[in-house]
């Protein structure tokens, strides 16, 4: 919202340097995003939190400044009540409200012989500084009321209202409405509309219809000032993709008691600008949903107890009164605080104390570390695991991504392990859009979108990871939420340089090595089992198993998915449950190093093609001698000319070391030969000579 300093000074005489005003507003919780210095006045772009609709007006800002600086007098504009100046006689419009929940109050009157001439130059300049386009005196008056009081108004061409009737009702099936921006919308039975005797003429609280809009030929108007249900307005605005000055305020909650005052202010502006008297008639004020004042009981010493500092009782009461609250001080034990209608965010005594502290000054609360001892303190092992994994991946060139927990239904169906339908996903009741309609069942689609975005910006290589929640629905009453770690790599692994005349691309083996280093660094031993996951390439789809239980998956995304995303190169990916890593992630403790020398022996064998390297690892684990410290595959070769024999040549290095003595060559040869004989017998290997 924009705040014009000169217009603000009509409500409170704040004469301070611009920088000091910015700091003052920030101390009140109103952040100034930008300052525009013009030839006529200075304008502030302020950011308003959703719970404070009363700040969406110059009067609301002035009230806050007055509460902090009581020596600056708050000048509330006074205009005659329209019931006294207009009266209920003469030409009028019949007003009917279908639901007191949808529209709790509807105020309006008829204005005759309106002036379609432009507003005074200073008013046009003011509106332009506030981001509004000057049109004519009638429309400009309603826009200025929004800026001044934060209460939207709307004008109908009286001659375009069939039967001189206003009916606030829900839209009927099949009804359509052409709005002032010339967009035609299909109405929903959940939408609140303003209708005449025949058809809808406005979308309540959002935008009027073009058929009843003000034109150069308009002679008389019906001026509306109303209160509409914030939830209904918000849903309709989101569904239609509309956000107007009116909907922005109505969906946050407006002051229901201000409808006649806003109407009176608009009539006052029109009378001031017009060269002839403004003729009005037919005042109507339908008020089926009467405002019930909220009264909050608060112990007199509660502000000091809650804040942890001594706040004088007289000062606390004075702050609340300057903010518009009524404080009953008749009791020595507690106060009865009446909440004004424009403060829709105050419901309990803690809210009142927060208001007192905000005006009293957060800087008066001393900074101190709480002197507490938590006897039940325990380390958050999952958090430590998450941080350790993040540090490892970042050190290896990966960037951490942060995506919404929502994604499209298509993304969920793509990552479903079985034939899935929309009913298997957890849908949001009020999604931001179709791309955020369901809770995600995988972190991979978000990483894929981030990869595509970076690739389109010219990044030669993109390595990303994310830790976050994913969600599953197994039945109407069985939902599951779990934390996962996901990583993807695409593009160049080693960029072109003087050391690398040709850039090296990421492939699955490079990616697998990086993920193996990650899991080993987390203290986890895992194995890969061939699988057939629907989103992975059939020849590169593996299930990650930890302690012989499924924990996640690893592989390359299908070419169809990559083509749809607009990527040509392969994209290896991994996703694993964090809780599966927890048992292996113990507290690290010091272990004495082995001071005895290590002995190396090599083994070169032919392995049948149907035997996987994982099978060889299992066999080594089964027959592993105590002296075997580690082993490593250093060569793998398939001779194309020897393909008829269907075997693969592998070479491994075995490293032996005893914990308490030096191994002799004869002892090592005996241990190694015994292990090799068992492997040959178990897997039907053929030794290379």
Secondary structure per residue as TSV (DSSP state, phi and psi in degrees):
chain	resnum	aa	ss	phi	psi
A	1	X	-	360.0	147.4
A	2	X	E	-101.6	138.7
A	3	X	E	-120.7	119.1
A	4	X	E	-88.9	123.5
A	5	X	H	-62.6	-41.3
A	6	X	H	-66.9	-39.6
A	7	X	H	-68.4	-36.8
A	8	X	H	-61.8	-35.1
A	9	X	T	-69.2	-11.2
A	10	X	T	-72.1	-20.9
A	11	X	T	-102.7	-29.0
A	12	X	B	-153.7	134.5
A	13	X	-	-83.3	74.8
A	14	X	-	-93.2	108.0
A	15	X	-	-116.3	84.7
A	16	X	-	-138.5	158.0
A	17	X	-	-58.6	150.9
A	18	X	H	-59.2	-39.7
A	19	X	H	-64.8	-36.7
A	20	X	H	-69.8	-36.3
A	21	X	H	-63.9	-40.3
A	22	X	H	-61.4	-45.1
A	23	X	H	-65.5	-36.9
A	24	X	H	-62.8	-47.3
A	25	X	H	-63.7	-39.5
A	26	X	H	-63.4	-38.3
A	27	X	H	-67.5	-22.0
A	28	X	T	-87.6	-6.7
A	29	X	T	100.2	7.1
A	30	X	-	-106.2	104.1
A	31	X	E	-80.7	133.2
A	32	X	E	-95.2	114.1
A	33	X	E	-81.1	-35.6
A	34	X	E	-157.1	150.3
A	35	X	E	-120.7	128.0
A	36	X	E	-112.2	119.3
A	37	X	E	-101.9	112.4
A	38	X	-	-108.8	177.3
A	39	X	S	-72.2	-26.5
A	40	X	S	-98.3	-37.1
A	41	X	-	-165.6	167.1
A	42	X	E	-97.2	139.1
A	43	X	E	-122.6	135.8
A	44	X	E	-106.6	132.7
A	45	X	E	-91.6	110.9
A	46	X	E	-110.7	149.1
A	47	X	E	-103.8	122.7
A	48	X	-	-107.3	130.4
A	49	X	-	-71.2	148.8
A	50	X	T	-61.8	-22.4
A	51	X	T	-86.1	1.6
A	52	X	-	-123.5	70.0
A	53	X	G	-65.8	-20.1
A	54	X	G	-68.7	-17.6
A	55	X	G	-80.6	-7.2
A	56	X	S	-82.2	41.4
A	57	X	S	-161.4	155.9
A	58	X	H	-67.9	-34.0
A	59	X	H	-64.2	-40.9
A	60	X	H	-64.6	-40.3
A	61	X	H	-65.4	-42.7
A	62	X	H	-62.6	-37.7
A	63	X	H	-63.1	-39.5
A	64	X	H	-65.8	-42.1
A	65	X	H	-64.3	-40.1
A	66	X	H	-63.3	-37.2
A	67	X	H	-64.4	-36.9
A	68	X	H	-80.0	-35.8
A	69	X	-	-123.7	78.9
A	70	X	T	-64.5	-16.2
A	71	X	T	-71.7	-15.3
A	72	X	S	-89.6	116.4
A	73	X	-	-73.4	134.0
A	74	X	B	-85.1	121.4
A	75	X	-	-103.7	98.1
A	76	X	-	-82.1	126.7
A	77	X	-	-66.3	135.7
A	78	X	-	-117.3	122.6
A	79	X	-	-128.9	146.9
A	80	X	-	-59.3	144.5
A	81	X	-	-63.2	130.8
A	82	X	H	-61.4	-23.7
A	83	X	H	-64.4	-30.7
A	84	X	H	-82.5	-40.8
A	85	X	H	-84.2	-29.5
A	86	X	T	-94.9	-52.4
A	87	X	-	80.0	164.5
A	88	X	S	-96.0	-3.5
A	89	X	-	-84.8	-179.0
A	90	X	S	76.7	-166.4
A	91	X	S	-58.4	135.7
A	92	X	-	-147.7	170.8
A	93	X	-	-121.7	131.8
A	94	X	E	-76.6	128.2
A	95	X	E	-112.9	126.3
A	96	X	E	-127.0	133.1
A	97	X	E	-114.4	120.4
A	98	X	S	-74.4	-39.2
A	99	X	-	-134.1	125.8
A	100	X	T	-71.5	-14.3
A	101	X	T	-81.4	-40.7
A	102	X	T	-69.7	-41.0
A	103	X	E	-138.3	102.9
A	104	X	E	-82.2	-21.0
A	105	X	E	-153.7	138.3
A	106	X	E	-140.2	114.6
A	107	X	E	-118.3	143.3
A	108	X	E	-171.1	170.1
A	109	X	E	-159.0	168.1
A	110	X	E	-98.6	135.9
A	111	X	E	-118.8	123.6
A	112	X	E	-99.6	157.2
A	113	X	S	48.3	54.2
A	114	X	-	-71.4	154.7
A	115	X	-	-93.6	118.1
A	116	X	-	-88.2	7.3
A	117	X	S	-73.1	158.3
A	118	X	-	-68.6	159.1
A	119	X	-	-73.7	165.3
A	120	X	-	-55.7	153.4
A	121	X	H	-58.7	-39.8
A	122	X	H	-67.8	-31.3
A	123	X	H	-71.0	-41.1
A	124	X	H	-62.1	-41.3
A	125	X	H	-64.1	-40.5
A	126	X	H	-61.7	-46.8
A	127	X	H	-63.3	-40.0
A	128	X	H	-63.6	-38.6
A	129	X	H	-66.4	-23.1
A	130	X	T	-92.0	4.8
A	131	X	T	83.2	18.0
A	132	X	-	-110.9	148.3
A	133	X	-	-95.7	119.1
A	134	X	-	-64.2	136.0
A	135	X	-	-122.3	-68.0
A	136	X	-	-154.5	178.9
A	137	X	H	-62.6	-36.7
A	138	X	H	-68.5	-52.3
A	139	X	H	-66.7	-40.4
A	140	X	H	-63.8	-34.3
A	141	X	H	-63.6	-43.1
A	142	X	H	-66.6	-38.2
A	143	X	H	-67.0	-36.9
A	144	X	H	-70.2	-30.4
A	145	X	H	-65.7	-39.3
A	146	X	H	-59.2	-46.1
A	147	X	H	-66.1	-36.5
A	148	X	H	-79.2	-51.9
A	149	X	H	-107.1	-16.0
A	150	X	S	78.6	14.4
A	151	X	-	-111.7	118.0
A	152	X	-	-71.2	146.3
A	153	X	-	-123.0	164.5
A	154	X	E	-144.5	145.1
A	155	X	E	-115.1	132.7
A	156	X	E	-112.0	140.0
A	157	X	E	-69.3	115.3
A	158	X	G	-59.0	-37.5
A	159	X	G	-70.0	-14.2
A	160	X	G	-96.3	-1.0
A	161	X	S	-91.1	109.1
A	162	X	G	-64.5	129.5
A	163	X	G	71.8	9.9
A	164	X	G	48.9	48.1
A	165	X	E	-127.1	146.1
A	166	X	E	-123.5	121.5
A	167	X	E	-123.3	116.1
A	168	X	E	-91.5	111.0
A	169	X	E	-149.3	176.7
A	170	X	E	-82.6	151.2
A	171	X	-	-67.3	150.0
A	172	X	-	-99.6	153.3
A	173	X	T	-54.8	133.5
A	174	X	T	88.4	-8.7
A	175	X	-	-74.0	144.8
A	176	X	E	-128.7	159.1
A	177	X	E	-145.9	132.0
A	178	X	E	-95.8	118.2
A	179	X	B	-84.5	174.2
A	180	X	T	-63.6	-26.1
A	181	X	T	-84.6	12.5
A	182	X	S	68.5	17.3
A	183	X	-	-93.6	131.5
A	184	X	E	-97.9	127.9
A	185	X	E	-119.7	148.8
A	186	X	E	-88.3	121.7
A	187	X	-	-82.9	151.6
A	188	X	-	-112.1	146.5
A	189	X	T	-58.9	-13.9
A	190	X	T	-87.1	-7.8
A	191	X	S	-81.1	140.4
A	192	X	E	-90.5	128.5
A	193	X	E	-125.7	157.1
A	194	X	E	-101.6	121.3
A	195	X	E	-123.7	155.3
A	196	X	-	-95.9	-154.2
A	197	X	S	-69.9	-19.4
A	198	X	S	-117.1	-38.5
A	199	X	S	-151.4	164.6
A	200	X	E	-68.7	140.3
A	201	X	E	-122.1	-5.6
A	202	X	E	-162.9	151.8
A	203	X	E	-93.5	107.5
A	204	X	T	-53.3	129.2
A	205	X	T	72.3	4.3
A	206	X	T	-125.4	-62.7
A	207	X	E	-160.5	145.9
A	208	X	E	-80.8	169.0
A	209	X	B	-91.4	150.9
A	210	X	G	-70.8	-25.9
A	211	X	G	-72.0	-24.6
A	212	X	G	-110.5	13.2
A	213	X	S	-75.0	164.2
A	214	X	-	-77.9	132.0
A	215	X	-	-128.4	179.1
A	216	X	T	-66.4	-19.6
A	217	X	T	-93.0	-3.1
A	218	X	-	-66.5	131.2
A	219	X	-	-105.9	-39.8
A	220	X	-	-134.7	146.9
A	221	X	E	-130.2	154.7
A	222	X	E	-106.2	120.4
A	223	X	E	-96.4	126.0
A	224	X	E	-108.1	135.8
A	225	X	E	-138.5	113.6
A	226	X	E	-140.9	174.7
A	227	X	E	-126.3	126.4
A	228	X	E	-121.5	155.5
A	229	X	-	-62.3	119.6
A	230	X	H	-59.5	-37.7
A	231	X	H	-66.1	-43.4
A	232	X	H	-64.1	-42.5
A	233	X	H	-64.1	-42.2
A	234	X	H	-64.1	-44.0
A	235	X	H	-64.3	-43.6
A	236	X	H	-65.7	-43.0
A	237	X	H	-62.6	-41.1
A	238	X	H	-68.4	-41.3
A	239	X	H	-63.0	-39.4
A	240	X	H	-91.6	-4.6
A	241	X	T	68.3	35.0
A	242	X	-	-113.3	136.1
A	243	X	-	-139.6	111.7
A	244	X	-	-115.0	170.2
A	245	X	H	-57.7	-36.1
A	246	X	H	-70.0	-50.1
A	247	X	H	-65.5	-33.8
A	248	X	H	-59.6	-34.0
A	249	X	H	-89.4	-44.2
A	250	X	H	-61.9	-37.8
A	251	X	T	-74.5	-11.9
A	252	X	T	-97.7	-18.2
A	253	X	-	109.8	117.8
A	254	X	-	-106.3	169.4
A	255	X	-	-79.5	111.9
A	256	X	G	-69.0	-23.5
A	257	X	G	-82.3	-7.2
A	258	X	G	-93.8	-1.8
A	259	X	H	-59.6	-45.5
A	260	X	H	-69.7	-32.9
A	261	X	H	-67.2	-40.2
A	262	X	H	-63.5	-40.5
A	263	X	H	-63.2	-44.2
A	264	X	H	-63.7	-37.1
A	265	X	H	-64.8	-42.6
A	266	X	H	-63.1	-43.0
A	267	X	H	-63.5	-36.6
A	268	X	H	-64.7	-43.3
A	269	X	H	-60.1	-45.8
A	270	X	H	-63.4	-38.2
A	271	X	H	-67.0	-37.7
A	272	X	H	-67.9	-38.9
A	273	X	H	-83.3	-26.6
A	274	X	-	-77.4	147.3
A	275	X	S	-83.7	-9.0
A	276	X	S	-133.6	160.1
A	277	X	-	-60.0	143.4
A	278	X	-	-85.5	123.4
A	279	X	E	-96.2	122.2
A	280	X	E	-127.3	160.9
A	281	X	E	-164.1	171.1
A	282	X	E	62.3	48.9
A	283	X	E	-66.7	131.8
A	284	X	E	-131.1	138.5
A	285	X	E	-143.2	87.9
A	286	X	E	-87.1	124.3
A	287	X	-	-135.6	65.4
A	288	X	S	-73.8	-27.4
A	289	X	S	-105.2	75.2
A	290	X	-	-56.9	140.2
A	291	X	-	-72.7	127.2
A	292	X	-	-105.4	117.2
A	293	X	-	-63.6	140.5
A	294	X	E	-93.8	124.0
A	295	X	E	-115.7	122.2
A	296	X	E	-109.4	124.8
A	297	X	E	-87.3	133.2
A	298	X	E	-141.1	126.6
A	299	X	E	-58.4	144.3
A	300	X	T	-64.3	-27.7
A	301	X	T	-94.7	1.8
A	302	X	H	-64.4	-41.2
A	303	X	H	-56.3	-42.8
A	304	X	H	-69.0	-42.0
A	305	X	H	-64.4	-42.6
A	306	X	H	-71.2	-38.8
A	307	X	H	-81.0	-23.2
A	308	X	T	82.1	8.7
A	309	X	S	-135.4	162.0
A	310	X	-	-82.4	116.1
A	311	X	-	-113.4	118.5
A	312	X	-	-55.2	136.5
A	313	X	H	-62.0	-40.6
A	314	X	H	-63.7	-37.7
A	315	X	H	-67.5	-42.0
A	316	X	H	-62.3	-44.3
A	317	X	H	-65.5	-40.1
A	318	X	H	-64.7	-37.4
A	319	X	H	-62.0	-47.3
A	320	X	H	-61.2	-40.5
A	321	X	H	-67.6	-37.6
A	322	X	H	-67.7	-26.1
A	323	X	T	-82.8	-1.1
A	324	X	T	103.1	0.3
A	325	X	-	-81.1	153.5
A	326	X	E	-106.6	125.9
A	327	X	E	-114.5	120.7
A	328	X	E	-90.9	110.2
A	329	X	-	-99.3	16.3
A	330	X	-	-67.6	-24.6
A	331	X	-	-98.5	143.5
A	332	X	S	-82.4	-14.3
A	333	X	S	-98.4	-38.6
A	334	X	E	-147.0	159.2
A	335	X	E	-107.8	146.8
A	336	X	E	-106.4	109.3
A	337	X	E	-105.1	119.9
A	338	X	E	-91.7	122.9
A	339	X	E	-84.3	129.4
A	340	X	-	-67.4	156.5
A	341	X	T	-65.3	-25.5
A	342	X	T	-81.0	-5.3
A	343	X	-	-103.9	80.9
A	344	X	T	-76.5	-5.8
A	345	X	T	-95.8	-3.6
A	346	X	-	-101.7	120.2
A	347	X	-	-135.0	-13.4
A	348	X	S	-148.3	171.7
A	349	X	H	-67.4	-30.3
A	350	X	H	-63.5	-35.1
A	351	X	H	-63.2	-39.1
A	352	X	H	-64.8	-41.7
A	353	X	H	-64.8	-39.2
A	354	X	H	-61.3	-37.1
A	355	X	H	-65.9	-41.3
A	356	X	H	-63.8	-46.5
A	357	X	H	-64.5	-39.6
A	358	X	H	-60.4	-41.1
A	359	X	H	-81.7	-38.4
A	360	X	H	-61.8	-34.7
A	361	X	-	118.9	114.7
A	362	X	G	-63.1	-26.5
A	363	X	G	-67.3	-13.3
A	364	X	G	-83.9	-9.3
A	365	X	S	-87.6	117.5
A	366	X	-	-68.1	142.8
A	367	X	-	-83.5	124.3
A	368	X	-	-153.0	145.0
A	369	X	-	-79.3	126.9
A	370	X	-	-59.1	134.5
A	371	X	-	-91.4	82.2
A	372	X	-	-131.7	153.3
A	373	X	-	-125.8	120.8
A	374	X	-	-95.2	104.5
A	375	X	T	-68.5	-23.1
A	376	X	T	-99.7	16.6
A	377	X	-	-65.8	131.2
A	378	X	-	-135.7	150.3
A	379	X	-	-68.9	139.8
A	380	X	-	-84.9	94.5
A	381	X	H	-65.0	-36.3
A	382	X	H	-67.9	-37.7
A	383	X	H	-64.4	-44.1
A	384	X	H	-61.8	-39.6
A	385	X	H	-63.0	-43.7
A	386	X	H	-62.4	-42.8
A	387	X	H	-67.6	-40.2
A	388	X	H	-64.4	-41.7
A	389	X	H	-63.7	-41.5
A	390	X	H	-63.8	-44.4
A	391	X	H	-62.9	-39.7
A	392	X	H	-64.4	-46.9
A	393	X	H	-67.4	-40.7
A	394	X	H	-62.2	-40.2
A	395	X	H	-65.1	-21.3
A	396	X	T	-102.4	20.5
A	397	X	T	92.1	7.5
A	398	X	-	-89.3	150.3
A	399	X	E	-111.2	139.2
A	400	X	E	-83.1	131.5
A	401	X	-	-106.4	155.3
A	402	X	-	-137.5	111.0
A	403	X	-	-116.6	163.6
A	404	X	-	-64.2	155.0
A	405	X	S	-80.7	3.0
A	406	X	E	-110.5	150.0
A	407	X	E	-154.0	179.5
A	408	X	-	-76.6	158.3
A	409	X	H	-61.7	-35.3
A	410	X	H	-62.2	-38.0
A	411	X	H	-64.8	-40.7
A	412	X	H	-63.7	-42.6
A	413	X	H	-66.1	-33.9
A	414	X	H	-64.4	-35.1
A	415	X	T	-98.8	15.2
A	416	X	-	-81.6	134.8
A	417	X	S	-75.7	-24.8
A	418	X	S	-122.3	174.8
A	419	X	S	-61.7	109.3
A	420	X	-	-115.2	157.2
A	421	X	-	-125.1	175.4
A	422	X	G	-61.2	-28.8
A	423	X	G	-68.5	-19.3
A	424	X	G	-80.5	-13.6
A	425	X	S	-93.3	154.8
A	426	X	-	-93.5	104.8
A	427	X	B	-86.6	148.6
A	428	X	-	-85.1	145.1
A	429	X	S	-72.3	-36.3
A	430	X	S	-134.9	71.2
A	431	X	-	-70.5	155.7
A	432	X	S	-68.5	-26.7
A	433	X	S	179.3	177.8
A	434	X	G	-65.8	-26.8
A	435	X	G	-75.4	-9.3
A	436	X	G	-131.6	46.5
A	437	X	S	-91.3	-21.9
A	438	X	E	-135.0	160.3
A	439	X	E	-74.8	136.2
A	440	X	-	-70.6	145.4
A	441	X	S	-104.9	1.4
A	442	X	-	-158.9	151.6
A	443	X	S	-89.3	-10.4
A	444	X	H	-65.9	-44.5
A	445	X	H	-56.3	-38.0
A	446	X	H	-64.8	-41.3
A	447	X	H	-67.4	-35.2
A	448	X	H	-64.7	-43.9
A	449	X	H	-62.4	-41.1
A	450	X	H	-65.2	-36.8
A	451	X	H	-64.4	-45.4
A	452	X	H	-61.1	-42.8
A	453	X	H	-60.9	-45.2
A	454	X	H	-69.7	-37.8
A	455	X	H	-64.0	-39.9
A	456	X	H	-67.1	-21.2
A	457	X	T	-89.6	6.4
A	458	X	T	95.1	10.5
A	459	X	-	-68.4	126.4
A	460	X	S	-73.1	-25.9
A	461	X	E	-148.6	141.8
A	462	X	E	-134.0	117.4
A	463	X	E	-122.6	115.8
A	464	X	E	-128.7	154.6
A	465	X	E	-146.6	161.5
A	466	X	E	-153.7	141.9
A	467	X	E	-116.1	135.2
A	468	X	E	-177.8	179.7
A	469	X	E	-87.4	147.3
A	470	X	E	-133.1	158.1
A	471	X	E	-133.5	141.1
A	472	X	E	-133.7	147.2
A	473	X	E	-123.5	120.7
A	474	X	S	-105.1	-24.4
A	475	X	S	-161.0	-179.2
A	476	X	S	-62.7	-23.2
A	477	X	S	-118.7	-0.5
A	478	X	-	-115.0	102.3
A	479	X	E	-117.4	149.7
A	480	X	E	-137.0	137.7
A	481	X	E	-125.3	128.9
A	482	X	E	-142.8	153.6
A	483	X	E	-96.9	138.8
A	484	X	E	-134.0	162.1
A	485	X	E	-119.1	129.0
A	486	X	E	-131.1	148.6
A	487	X	E	-146.7	146.3
A	488	X	E	-139.3	154.5
A	489	X	E	-141.2	138.7
A	490	X	E	-149.2	145.5
A	491	X	E	89.1	-144.9
A	492	X	E	-76.1	132.5
A	493	X	E	-93.1	-46.3
A	494	X	E	-119.3	112.6
A	495	X	-	-69.5	164.6
A	496	X	-	-64.5	129.1
A	497	X	-	-156.2	-179.0
A	498	X	S	-66.3	-22.8
A	499	X	S	-85.2	-26.5
A	500	X	-	-121.0	93.1
A	501	X	S	-62.3	-17.4
A	502	X	S	-134.1	126.3
A	503	X	-	-63.9	137.8
A	504	X	E	-96.1	130.8
A	505	X	E	-89.1	151.8
A	506	X	-	-66.9	131.7
A	507	X	-	-126.9	177.0
A	508	X	H	-63.8	-35.6
A	509	X	H	-69.4	-37.9
A	510	X	H	-64.0	-45.4
A	511	X	H	-63.6	-43.7
A	512	X	H	-61.2	-39.5
A	513	X	H	-62.5	-40.0
A	514	X	H	-67.8	-40.1
A	515	X	H	-70.5	-33.7
A	516	X	H	-65.8	-40.0
A	517	X	H	-63.4	-38.1
A	518	X	H	-63.5	-51.8
A	519	X	H	-66.7	-35.1
A	520	X	H	-67.6	-38.8
A	521	X	H	-64.5	-24.2
A	522	X	T	-88.7	3.8
A	523	X	T	80.4	26.7
A	524	X	-	-114.5	130.9
A	525	X	-	-100.6	130.4
A	526	X	E	-137.7	166.9
A	527	X	E	-137.3	156.8
A	528	X	E	-109.5	131.0
A	529	X	E	-118.7	131.2
A	530	X	E	-56.7	133.2
A	531	X	-	-137.2	-174.9
A	532	X	-	-140.1	61.6
A	533	X	-	-73.4	138.6
A	534	X	T	-65.8	-21.7
A	535	X	T	-96.5	0.1
A	536	X	E	-108.8	154.9
A	537	X	E	-61.9	133.8
A	538	X	E	-55.5	-32.9
A	539	X	E	-88.2	-1.5
A	540	X	E	-143.0	64.3
A	541	X	E	-135.7	116.1
A	542	X	E	-133.3	146.7
A	543	X	E	-98.1	130.5
A	544	X	E	-85.0	126.2
A	545	X	E	-120.1	130.6
A	546	X	E	-122.5	124.4
A	547	X	T	53.4	39.4
A	548	X	T	64.4	23.9
A	549	X	E	-124.5	143.7
A	550	X	E	-61.5	134.2
A	551	X	E	-129.2	-16.8
A	552	X	E	172.2	-158.3
A	553	X	E	-147.6	163.4
A	554	X	E	-151.0	145.1
A	555	X	E	166.0	-167.3
A	556	X	E	-110.6	134.3
A	557	X	E	-64.1	149.3
A	558	X	-	-58.9	149.3
A	559	X	H	-62.5	-33.0
A	560	X	H	-63.0	-41.8
A	561	X	H	-65.6	-41.0
A	562	X	H	-66.3	-38.5
A	563	X	H	-66.9	-41.2
A	564	X	H	-62.6	-33.2
A	565	X	H	-80.3	-13.9
A	566	X	T	87.6	22.1
A	567	X	-	-111.4	138.7
A	568	X	-	-97.9	-36.8
A	569	X	S	-78.3	163.0
A	570	X	-	-70.8	158.7
A	571	X	E	-135.0	95.5
A	572	X	E	-68.1	146.3
A	573	X	E	-147.0	157.1
A	574	X	E	-145.2	143.6
A	575	X	E	-143.2	131.4
A	576	X	E	-143.6	145.5
A	577	X	E	-73.1	133.4
A	578	X	S	-68.9	-34.9
A	579	X	H	-65.3	-23.0
A	580	X	H	-71.1	-19.0
A	581	X	H	-91.2	-12.1
A	582	X	H	-62.3	-47.6
A	583	X	T	-59.8	-32.5
A	584	X	T	-81.7	-20.8
A	585	X	-	-88.3	80.2
A	586	X	-	-92.7	171.0
A	587	X	-	-66.0	128.3
A	588	X	-	-73.9	134.9
A	589	X	-	-129.0	154.5
A	590	X	-	-68.9	137.1
A	591	X	-	-126.5	128.9
A	592	X	-	-62.6	132.2
A	593	X	-	-72.2	157.2
A	594	X	-	-87.7	118.7
A	595	X	-	-89.2	-1.5
A	596	X	S	-89.0	150.5
A	597	X	-	-69.9	154.9
A	598	X	-	-101.5	146.2
A	599	X	E	-120.2	135.7
A	600	X	E	-110.4	138.7
A	601	X	E	-136.2	140.7
A	602	X	E	-105.3	155.4
A	603	X	E	-139.3	125.1
A	604	X	E	-119.4	123.5
A	605	X	E	-140.0	158.2
A	606	X	E	-96.7	129.3
A	607	X	E	-114.8	134.1
A	608	X	E	-56.8	143.4
A	609	X	T	-62.6	-24.1
A	610	X	T	-81.2	-7.7
A	611	X	S	-93.1	122.1
A	612	X	-	-85.8	159.7
A	613	X	H	-62.2	-30.1
A	614	X	H	-62.5	-34.7
A	615	X	H	-66.3	-38.9
A	616	X	H	-63.5	-39.8
A	617	X	H	-64.1	-40.3
A	618	X	H	-62.7	-41.3
A	619	X	H	-65.2	-39.5
A	620	X	H	-64.3	-42.1
A	621	X	H	-63.6	-34.4
A	622	X	H	-69.4	-41.0
A	623	X	S	-106.3	16.5
A	624	X	-	-65.1	123.3
A	625	X	-	-76.7	159.2
A	626	X	T	-64.0	-28.4
A	627	X	T	-79.7	-12.8
A	628	X	E	-76.6	114.1
A	629	X	E	-87.0	-41.7
A	630	X	E	-165.4	169.8
A	631	X	E	-148.7	162.2
A	632	X	E	-151.9	134.5
A	633	X	E	-82.8	123.0
A	634	X	E	-118.9	-2.1
A	635	X	E	-157.5	139.8
A	636	X	E	-144.1	125.1
A	637	X	E	-146.2	134.3
A	638	X	-	-118.9	117.6
A	639	X	-	-79.1	117.5
A	640	X	G	-63.5	-34.0
A	641	X	G	-71.6	-20.2
A	642	X	G	-104.7	21.2
A	643	X	G	-66.3	-22.1
A	644	X	G	-66.8	-22.4
A	645	X	G	-85.7	-10.5
A	646	X	-	53.3	60.5
A	647	X	E	-144.1	158.4
A	648	X	E	-123.4	138.4
A	649	X	E	-93.5	127.5
A	650	X	E	-130.0	146.1
A	651	X	E	-129.2	131.7
A	652	X	E	-129.6	151.7
A	653	X	E	-109.7	132.8
A	654	X	E	-114.0	134.5
A	655	X	E	-116.3	120.8
A	656	X	E	-112.7	142.1
A	657	X	-	-161.4	138.7
A	658	X	-	-96.7	148.9
A	659	X	S	-76.3	-23.6
A	660	X	S	-128.6	-2.2
A	661	X	S	-154.9	165.9
A	662	X	-	-84.0	129.3
A	663	X	-	-80.3	135.8
A	664	X	-	-85.0	161.9
A	665	X	H	-62.5	-38.3
A	666	X	H	-64.4	-40.5
A	667	X	H	-67.0	-41.1
A	668	X	H	-65.0	-41.9
A	669	X	H	-62.5	-39.0
A	670	X	H	-65.1	-45.5
A	671	X	H	-63.5	-44.9
A	672	X	H	-65.8	-44.1
A	673	X	H	-63.0	-40.0
A	674	X	H	-64.2	-40.8
A	675	X	H	-66.5	-41.8
A	676	X	H	-64.4	-42.3
A	677	X	H	-60.2	-40.3
A	678	X	H	-67.2	-38.7
A	679	X	H	-66.9	-42.4
A	680	X	H	-61.9	-42.3
A	681	X	H	-69.8	-39.1
A	682	X	H	-71.2	-43.1
A	683	X	H	-108.5	3.0
A	684	X	T	58.0	50.8
A	685	X	-	-82.7	161.9
A	686	X	E	-125.7	120.6
A	687	X	E	-71.6	139.9
A	688	X	-	-87.4	140.4
A	689	X	-	-112.6	360.0
